[in-house]
């Protein structure tokens, strides 16, 4: 398969038919001089209050807000009612043409930003599509899965996936949790929803009528992230339940229902120059075990209930009976000890509940005792066994990794598992990171790592930025970009080789988009195990291929497969894919497998085996693999970090690949990316995969959190 490699951005290029829009819809601009929290609280409810309103766009403090209706749906009386709805806030509402539904552009003077008009159109899609599982919430299009899909439904929350248009015109797929309404979240709830089984989605309601029915709120479950996989290549069904599968569905629905109003094209990066750093597969699990050999890891139950005691006993039995951990001394204790501690607590949702507040239960996430190395696990979420109760090693190795990283900070010294060899071979390198001392007041944490791997942390107050020459340089670099100039949180950190060689890593709203449309097509062409096919047609194609390729190095295995088909054909004209594969090991011969598979697809239109994970198809999801550096048309340097290539064959891809920018001072000779790529290639941070930031940034974040916790502990005592 030969295809042109494209790196798609999370941005659309819209083309509007303004004449058709003005023919079918009315647009209104809502002006408010005193935008405040009360205005926005009212604005989110206008769709549920005024049935005539098709969709609404809630502008920021600097922008206008808009609503749209079907042509002629609003009369003067209803407009007056809409004005009165915002009382006592004074608003002015005026009818405008579709071309006026825009906001001031941050770009060139003559460009017009039609983001509000696009948002109104996209959020309107559920009303036209009538597709199950699709609805409109806060002017955005949200997708839900049926109740039978347990990954999207929990006893106390439902997950929805929204297609959200950002302020800079980029879009994102945003997974959101809708919490089961209870006494804890009722007072903060802005909106209420009920589950509609007929349409398989949440429906917004203005008031709660049936007290015995479950209702949901827009309040997310505290500190519980909604998780929807980014991509899954196992089958068309798996793909359809991922972010890319839903984005593909969304784009198809837009094309089907709205092509007369707007067309969308994904934007690609121009003039891309790639540098790919390939990940070298390693297995450090034995080294983790050796690290703790002869040492004690304390298992501490901080909850102290009957349920937690049973949980901790089962965990203790699992790790002590696992042969690989025989050299490690695990002990159950009632309190945190000096050394390594795995502490069982509740998740953050519990400590933010009214029940915990009434019992005055201390939030252990906020405090930390001096001289202790602690890794928390939660009773609700930590899982070390599969559905059948079999022990899973992965979560335990992740605990080992976290304890090792905490130990490195505790001792102030790198070891062989944390890039010590890198710093022995390289010149000394420093790292810096902003941290928020008070609201909107930022200091700087500085980490120096010398050639022996010794860590030295230093703090700089905001006042130091005006006096220290090197800090002035960092501040000038931060102000080169608009997003980081306004918000230091958008700076992930600095790498400082010397006073003249500095690299700033900053966040962007950019992410890569896989070629999801082609991926879906290949998966649709791939037969499932239960699918039946006509054996005669397949036998002929395979036989012709073998006659035309007599010198194929695996020709003998090809004839074995042909004999398998001939044998099946004697009993039946058709067979399922599962029966055809049988015990035959064609997949162990990739050369003949790939060639026959592609020939069958060319002649018969289907694949026997999913070909997506073979090397020839990597261009469709190459933006998810390894470490990549590239330049845009303005020669700005960006990078993104994907997963190791071998992992795409093993499991779904959990997250979107975010793009981050490398910014350098104008006067310096730039870092070569090869000099810092090894800082990403470390198993210990992300459990056998690549890190998205240089590893020392992980140490700094961990160090800052622990110092804040220790500070609170000292204040409390």
MILO-32180 format. One record per residue (C-alpha): residue in three letters; x, y, z negated. Coordinates in steps of 0.25 Angstrom, whole numbers, plus 5000, padded with zeros to 4 digits. Example, Ala and Ser with C-alpha at 12.3 -4.5 7.8 and 13.67 -1.06 7.14 Angstrom:
BEGIN
ala504949824969/ser505549964971/
//
This chain:
BEGIN
unk500050005000/unk500650135004/unk500050264998/unk500450404997/unk500850434982/unk500050544976/unk500050604962/unk498650654959/unk498450754949/unk497250774940/unk496750884948/unk495650894959/unk495650994971/unk494151024972/unk493451074985/unk492151144982/unk490951154991/unk490451294985/unk489351304995/unk488751174991/unk488951194976/unk488151334977/unk487051264985/unk486851154974/unk487251214961/unk487151344953/unk488351394944/unk488351484932/unk489451554925/unk489351564910/unk490151684904/unk490451694890/unk491351804884/unk491451734870/unk491751594873/unk491851514860/unk491651374854/unk490151404853/unk490051434868/unk490751304872/unk489851224862/unk488651274869/unk489251264883/unk489451114882/unk487951094879/unk487351174891/unk487351044900/unk486450974890/unk485651094887/unk485351144901/unk484951024910/unk485051114922/unk486551134920/unk487351034929/unk488751054923/unk489451164915/unk490951214915/unk491451264901/unk492551364904/unk493651394895/unk493751524887/unk494351594899/unk493451534909/unk491951544912/unk490951424910/unk490051374921/unk488751294923/unk488151234936/unk486751194939/unk486051134951/unk485551244960/unk484351324954/unk484351244941/unk484551364932/unk483551484932/unk483651614924/unk482851554912/unk483851444911/unk485051534913/unk484451614901/unk484351494893/unk485851454896/unk486251594891/unk485451574878/unk486051434876/unk487351504873/unk486751604863/unk487351674855/unk488451664864/unk488251764876/unk488451704890/unk488251764904/unk487851664915/unk487951694929/unk487651614942/unk488951594951/unk489351524964/unk490151394963/unk491351474968/unk491351554956/unk491451434946/unk492951444944/unk493951494933/unk495151584935/unk496251504940/unk497651494933/unk498251474947/unk498451564959/unk497651694959/unk496851654971/unk496451514967/unk495051484960/unk494951374950/unk493551304952/unk493751214940/unk492451254934/unk491751214947/unk492451084948/unk492151054934/unk490651084936/unk490650984948/unk491350874942/unk490550874929/unk489250874937/unk489650734943/unk488850654933/unk487550714937/unk487650684951/unk488350544950/unk487450474941/unk488550374939/unk488450294926/unk489450334915/unk489650474921/unk489150604914/unk489350744911/unk489950794898/unk490450944896/unk490350964911/unk491350854914/unk491050714920/unk491250594910/unk491250444912/unk490850344903/unk490950184903/unk489750094900/unk489650054885/unk490149914889/unk491549974892/unk492049974877/unk493350054881/unk492450174882/unk491450144871/unk491750134856/unk490850134844/unk491050274841/unk491350344854/unk491250334869/unk492350374879/unk492050454891/unk492950504903/unk492850644908/unk493350704920/unk493850834915/unk494250964923/unk495351034915/unk495551184915/unk496751174925/unk495851104935/unk496450964932/unk495550854928/unk495750744917/unk494950614914/unk494650644899/unk494250524890/unk493350574879/unk492750504867/unk491250534863/unk491150504848/unk489950434842/unk489150544835/unk489250534820/unk489350624808/unk490850654809/unk490750714823/unk489350764824/unk489650904819/unk490750924829/unk489950864841/unk489650964853/unk488850864861/unk488050734859/unk487950614869/unk487250484869/unk487650364877/unk486750334889/unk486750194893/unk486050214906/unk487150304912/unk488350244903/unk488750384898/unk488550484887/unk487450584889/unk487450724882/unk486250754873/unk485950884866/unk485450824853/unk485350694846/unk483950634846/unk484150494843/unk484850474830/unk485050324831/unk485750334844/unk487250354846/unk487650484850/unk489050534854/unk489750664853/unk490850744861/unk491750744849/unk492850644852/unk493250544842/unk494350614834/unk495750574838/unk495250454847/unk495650474861/unk494750414872/unk495450314881/unk495150284895/unk496250224904/unk496850304915/unk496950184925/unk496750034925/unk497149954937/unk496549814933/unk495249824941/unk494249924946/unk493449904934/unk494549944925/unk494950054934/unk493550114934/unk493650134919/unk494850214919/unk495150364921/unk495550344935/unk494350254938/unk493450364933/unk494150474940/unk493950394953/unk492450374950/unk492350524947/unk493050564960/unk492150474968/unk490850524961/unk491350674964/unk491550634979/unk490150564980/unk489350664973/unk490050804974/unk490750804987/unk489850904992/unk490251004981/unk491750964978/unk492850874983/unk494050834974/unk495450794978/unk496450754968/unk497750844968/unk499050784970/unk500450834966/unk501250894977/unk502650864981/unk502850764970/unk504350724968/unk504350594959/unk505350544950/unk504850414943/unk505550354931/unk505250214930/unk504950154917/unk505850034913/unk504949924906/unk505549894892/unk505049814880/unk505449864867/unk504549784859/unk505649694853/unk506449824850/unk505249874842/unk505249744834/unk506749754832/unk506549894827/unk505649854815/unk506349714813/unk506649704798/unk505849834795/unk504449844788/unk503249904795/unk502149934784/unk500649914788/unk499850014780/unk498350014778/unk497950164775/unk496450134777/unk496350034766/unk495049974770/unk494549824772/unk494649844787/unk495949914787/unk496549804778/unk496049694788/unk496649774799/unk498049794793/unk498049644789/unk497849594803/unk498849694808/unk499849644798/unk499549494801/unk499749524816/unk501049594815/unk501649504805/unk501249374813/unk501749424826/unk503149354829/unk503749474835/unk503649564823/unk504249454813/unk505449544810/unk504549664806/unk504049674792/unk502649724792/unk502049754778/unk500649794774/unk500749914763/unk499650004757/unk500450134759/unk501450194769/unk502850144766/unk504250204770/unk504550144784/unk503650104795/unk502150114792/unk500950064801/unk499750134794/unk498350094797/unk497350214797/unk496050254803/unk496050334817/unk495950484817/unk494450474820/unk494250424806/unk495050524798/unk494250634805/unk492950574802/unk492050634791/unk492150494783/unk493650514782/unk493550664778/unk492450624767/unk493450524761/unk494550624762/unk495450524770/unk496750584774/unk497050584789/unk498350504790/unk498650554804/unk498950694797/unk499950654786/unk501250574785/unk502150544774/unk503550574774/unk504550464777/unk503550364783/unk503450304796/unk501950284799/unk501250234812/unk499650244810/unk498750134816/unk497250154815/unk496250054811/unk495250094822/unk496250094834/unk497450004831/unk497349874838/unk498349764838/unk497549654843/unk496749624855/unk495249584856/unk495549444853/unk496349484841/unk497749454847/unk498949534842/unk499349644851/unk500849684850/unk500749824858/unk500149904846/unk501149854836/unk502249884845/unk501650024847/unk501750034832/unk503150004832/unk503450104842/unk502750214834/unk503550174821/unk504850174829/unk504550314834/unk504150364820/unk505450304815/unk506250374825/unk505750514820/unk505850464805/unk507350434807/unk507650544817/unk508350444826/unk508050384840/unk508250234842/unk508450144854/unk506950134855/unk506750284856/unk507750324867/unk509050334859/unk509850284870/unk509350394879/unk509850504870/unk511150434868/unk511350444883/unk510750584885/unk511250714880/unk510450764868/unk509050814871/unk508050894863/unk506550894863/unk505550994859/unk504051004857/unk503051104852/unk502151074840/unk500951154834/unk501351214821/unk500051284819/unk498851314829/unk499451374842/unk500851384835/unk501951294840/unk503351254835/unk504351164842/unk504851034838/unk506251004843/unk506950864844/unk508350844846/unk508850704849/unk510350684849/unk511250574856/unk511050484844/unk509550494844/unk509450584832/unk508150664831/unk508150804826/unk506850884825/unk506751034824/unk505651134822/unk505551264829/unk504451364824/unk503651454834/unk504551574830/unk505751494834/unk505351504849/unk505651654849/unk507151634844/unk507651504848/unk508251504863/unk507951364866/unk506451384861/unk506351504869/unk506651414881/unk505651314878/unk504551424876/unk504951484890/unk504851344896/unk503451324889/unk502951454895/unk503251414909/unk501951334910/unk500551394907/unk500051274899/unk501251264890/unk501351414888/unk499951414883/unk500051294875/unk501351234869/unk500551094867/unk500651074882/unk502251064880/unk502550914878/unk503950954874/unk505350994879/unk506550914882/unk507851004880/unk509150954886/unk509851084883/unk509451234883/unk509451234898/unk508751104901/unk507351094895/unk506151024900/unk504751054895/unk503650944896/unk502251004897/unk500850944898/unk500050974910/unk498550934914/unk499050854925/unk498950704926/unk499150604937/unk497950534944/unk498150394950/unk497650364964/unk496350314957/unk495550304970/unk496450204977/unk496650124964/unk495150114963/unk495150064978/unk496249964975/unk495549904963/unk494149904970/unk494849824981/unk495449724971/unk494549604968/unk494149564954/unk494349414949/unk492849394950/unk492749444964/unk492449344975/unk493049344989/unk493049265001/unk494149165001/unk494249145016/unk494549295019/unk495649295008/unk496249165013/unk496349215027/unk497049345023/unk498049275014/unk498249165025/unk498549275036/unk499449355026/unk500349225023/unk500449195038/unk500849335042/unk501849335030/unk502549205031/unk503849255025/unk503249315013/unk504149285001/unk502949234993/unk502249165005/unk502149024997/unk501349094986/unk500449154996/unk500149025002/unk499848974988/unk498749084987/unk498249045001/unk498048904996/unk497348954984/unk496349024993/unk496148905002/unk495848814990/unk494748904985/unk494148924999/unk493848774999/unk492848784988/unk492248924991/unk492249035001/unk492449144990/unk493149144977/unk493449254966/unk494749324965/unk494949254951/unk494749114958/unk495749154970/unk496849194960/unk496649074951/unk497949034946/unk498749074958/unk499949164954/unk499949254967/unk500149374957/unk501549314954/unk501949344968/unk501749494970/unk502349504984/unk501349404990/unk500249454981/unk500349594985/unk500449565000/unk499249465000/unk498449564991/unk498649685000/unk498349595013/unk497049545007/unk496649695003/unk496949735018/unk496249625024/unk495049595014/unk494949725006/unk495249674992/unk496449644983/unk496549504976/unk497449564965/unk497449714960/unk498649774968/unk498749904960/unk499849864951/unk500749824961/unk501949924965/unk501249964979/unk500150034972/unk500950114962/unk500750244969/unk499250244965/unk499650254950/unk501150284951/unk500750414943/unk500550324931/unk501850254931/unk503250284925/unk503850424923/unk503650524935/unk504250664938/unk503750744949/unk503650894954/unk502450964959/unk502451064971/unk502951174961/unk504151084957/unk503651074943/unk504050944937/unk503050844931/unk503150704925/unk502150604921/unk502350474914/unk501550354917/unk501650204912/unk502750104916/unk502350034929/unk502249894923/unk501149944913/unk500149984924/unk500049834927/unk499649794913/unk498649894907/unk497750014911/unk498450144911/unk497950224899/unk498250364902/unk498350474913/unk499750514917/unk499950654913/unk500850744920/unk501850834912/unk502750944917/unk504250964915/unk504551114914/unk505951164914/unk506551304912/unk506751374925/unk508251394923/unk508651254919/unk509151134926/unk508051034924/unk508050904917/unk508050784926/unk506850704923/unk507750574923/unk508450634910/unk507150624902/unk506350514909/unk506950414899/unk506250494887/unk504950444893/unk505350294895/unk505150244881/unk504250124876/unk504150164862/unk503250284864/unk502150234872/unk502150084870/unk502950034882/unk502650144891/unk503250284895/unk503050404887/unk502450534893/unk503450624885/unk504850604882/unk505050514870/unk505550624860/unk504250694862/unk503550574855/unk504550584843/unk504250734842/unk502750724842/unk502850614832/unk503850694823/unk502950814823/unk501650734820/unk502350674808/unk502950804803/unk501550864803/unk501050744795/unk502150754785/unk501950904784/unk500450874780/unk500850764771/unk501750864763/unk500750974763/unk499650874757/unk500650824746/
//
